Amino acid sequence: MTSLEDDQAIDVITIDLSGKSAIADHMIVASGRSSRHVGSIVDKLVEKLKREGGIVPRLEGADQGDWALIDAGDIIVHVFRPEVREFYNLERMWLPDGDGPASTPAAS
């Protein structure tokens, strides 16, 4: 997503969930440098989804700034502080070998 790139999100990956989960078709995982950066990335992405896509996403966890989940229907976006992302390690749960061969950089 260009919004994540524009807001300088770190280590953005897309995970194809089709056939693996009924929750969404794609998951995007990204990091922000700090709690404030995570909050800014999330706020801007939510606003862009509303403005340009007509989507009113559900938002979880954004209050603390450590992690946020944006549920935009077929796409779920997780934005973490790096330490929190490492702790939860979603990539390992959803990707073969947990190292990214099934992942791709997020599409623009």
Secondary structure as GFF3:
##gff-version 3
##sequence-region A 1 108
A	DSSP	alpha_helix	2	6	.	.	.	ID=ss1
A	DSSP	beta_strand	10	16	.	.	.	ID=ss2
A	DSSP	beta_strand	26	31	.	.	.	ID=ss3
A	DSSP	alpha_helix	35	53	.	.	.	ID=ss4
A	DSSP	beta_strand	58	60	.	.	.	ID=ss5
A	DSSP	beta_strand	67	71	.	.	.	ID=ss6
A	DSSP	beta_strand	75	80	.	.	.	ID=ss7
A	DSSP	alpha_helix	82	88	.	.	.	ID=ss8
A	DSSP	alpha_helix	90	94	.	.	.	ID=ss9
A	DSSP	three_ten_helix	96	98	.	.	.	ID=ss10
A	DSSP	beta_strand	103	105	.	.	.	ID=ss11
###
